[in-house]
Amino acid sequence: MNIFVIWLVMVVAWNFGYPQASPLEDVIVAVILSLFNLWLKKYLKF
């Protein structure tokens, strides 16, 4: 659950920080943040 909250906060920060981003950029960033969360799960043992 903690990892999901971290991912959600980062996605919200991206969307409010870059409201002019195209849908493609939103998808790319969401995928990158998802991969980052997988890395967090693996190395931080959440």
C-alpha positions as CSV (number, residue, x, y, z in Angstrom):
1,M,0.0,0.0,0.0
2,N,2.8,2.4,0.8
3,I,4.3,2.0,-2.7
4,F,1.0,2.8,-4.3
5,V,0.7,6.0,-2.3
6,I,4.2,7.0,-3.3
7,W,3.3,6.3,-7.0
8,L,0.0,8.2,-6.7
9,V,1.7,11.2,-5.2
10,M,4.3,11.3,-8.0
11,V,1.6,10.9,-10.7
12,V,-0.4,13.8,-9.2
13,A,2.7,15.9,-8.9
14,W,3.5,15.3,-12.5
15,N,-0.1,16.1,-13.6
16,F,-0.2,19.4,-11.6
17,G,3.4,20.3,-12.3
18,Y,3.1,19.8,-16.1
19,P,-0.6,20.4,-17.1
20,Q,0.4,21.2,-20.7
21,A,1.9,17.7,-21.1
22,S,0.4,15.7,-24.0
23,P,-1.4,12.4,-23.3
24,L,1.6,10.5,-24.7
25,E,3.9,12.2,-22.2
26,D,1.5,11.3,-19.4
27,V,1.5,7.7,-20.4
28,I,5.3,7.6,-20.7
29,V,5.8,9.2,-17.3
30,A,3.2,6.8,-15.7
31,V,5.1,3.8,-17.1
32,I,8.5,5.2,-15.8
33,L,7.0,5.9,-12.4
34,S,5.5,2.3,-12.4
35,L,9.0,0.9,-13.2
36,F,10.4,3.0,-10.4
37,N,7.8,1.5,-8.0
38,L,8.9,-2.0,-9.1
39,W,12.4,-1.0,-8.2
40,L,11.3,0.3,-4.8
41,K,9.5,-2.9,-4.1
42,K,12.5,-5.0,-5.0
43,Y,15.2,-3.1,-3.2
44,L,13.4,-1.7,-0.2
45,K,11.4,-4.8,0.6
46,F,8.0,-3.1,1.1
